[in-house]
Amino acid sequence: MLLHADGNFIQYIEGERDIVESLFDLICRDGRHRNILKLADGEIEERLFPGWSMGCNDLAEGDLAAQGLFNLTAANLEAHLDPEMPKAAIEMMRQFYRLADRIRAA
């Protein structure tokens, strides 16, 4: 899972330990990234995002609605959260978008 707001990112990476560690090391060495902070590390019993793959597209607000999507802000997030999602994923998204809203307001 990769979330972006106003130049800030939070990413949740899961998979085989050696692959995840190599990817994190690559991210840390990439000069485009600053202020990297690892929030958690450890083994999980099952994947939180088993069917997800990466994708990104910038869409205008009208394009979002036409595709059944929404502008992901903290307020919109709460209205669209699926209570069946893993609690860790829900809380990570909530915290990220609360922070992003504070940054926008500053």
Secondary structure by P-SEA (a helix, b strand, c coil): cccccccbbbbbbbccaaaaaaaaaaaaaccccccccccccccccccccccbbbbbbbbcaaaaaaaccccccaaaaaacccccccaaaaaaaaaaaaaaaaaaac
